[in-house]
Amino acid sequence: MSFFKGEPKTKKIAKQLTELKICTHEFVIGEIVAGHLGPKRKTILESFRFLEKIPLAKTEEILLFVEKEKLYAKGLSWIDLHLLFSTLSHQLNLWTFDQKLLKIARGFNIEFKT
């Protein structure tokens, strides 16, 4: 939600977003939809239609990924695991402020560097 509040730490990602160099994931959209977006809610939600969406991974793919990479018991959520897998399999960078997810992303060298 830092991005929607216009916090300075989101400046680089905001530039990429305006240039449509950002893609998203259905689970990220779902998390944002569930949150409080304030008076710009409609505009924010409509803006997602312009972004490329990464295809959802199959459950079996995530299960194999978790076992292969030993990602269990690391404090990651099912959504985190999907984001990691999708980011890796599509050779993208992951932007997050979640410290557990960021630590794992750094281990794979896929974190978005601000």
N, C-alpha and C positions, 0 to 999 in steps of 0.2 A: 504494500500500500504506500510505501515511501515514494514511489514513482508518481502516484496520483496526487500526492501532497506537494509535489514539486521540490522535494528535498535536493540540496546541492549534489549529494552523492549519486544522483540519478541523471546528471547532466549528459554524460557521454551516451548512455543508453537512449535518452530522449532524442538526441541527434540521429542516432541510428534508426530509431522508430520513425521519425519524420521522413527519412530517406527510404523507408520500407525495406531496410536491411535486417529486419527482425522477423522471426517466425514465432509461432506460439503452439501450444499444446491444448487439446480439449480439456484436460484436467486443470490447467492453469486458468482457463476461461471459467470453468466451473467454480473454482475457488474465489475468483474475483466476483462472480455473479452473487455468491453467497455473502459477500462482505458489504460493508457500508461505503458507498461511493459518493454520497452527498448529492448536491444539486446537479452535478454533471453526469449522473448515472446513465441516462439515456445516451448521451454523446459518447461516453466511454464504451458502453456496450456495443453501440453501432460501429465503433472504430475497429472492432475485432474482425469484421467482415472483410477488411482490406488486407489482413495479414495471412500469410501462408500458414497452414496448419500441418503439423507433423502428424502422420498417421499413428493411430493407437497401436501399441504392440499387443500381441496375443498373450494371454495369461501364461501359457507354456513357455513363451520366450522369456518372460520376466522370471519365472521360476528357475529356468536353466541359468540365466544370467546371475541371479542371486547366489546360486550354488557355486557356479564357476568362479565368480569373483569374491566369494565369501563375504557377502554384504549383509548377512544376517547378524542380528544383535548389535547393530551399530547405531540404533536410534533413528533409522530412516523409516518413513511411512511408505505405503504402497504407491502413493503419488510420487514421492521422491524417487523410488525405484524406477517407475515408468519414465520420469524425466531423465534420469541418468541413462537408461537404456536407449531412449529415443535420441538423446543428444549424441551418444557414442555411435549409434548405428547410422546416423545421418551426417556424421562428421561436423557437428556444430559446437558452439560454445554455450555454456549454461550460465545464465545470470540469476543469482540468488543472493539474498542476505541471510538465509538460514545457515547457521554456522556448521551444523553437522553435514548438511548436504554440500556446502562449499568445501569442507575438508575432503570429502570423498571425491568431488569434482576435481580438486587440485591434484589428488592422487592419480587421476586419469589424464591430467593436463588438459581439461576441457572447460575450466572456469573462464568466464568472461572477465577480461582484465580491464578495470576501470582506470 
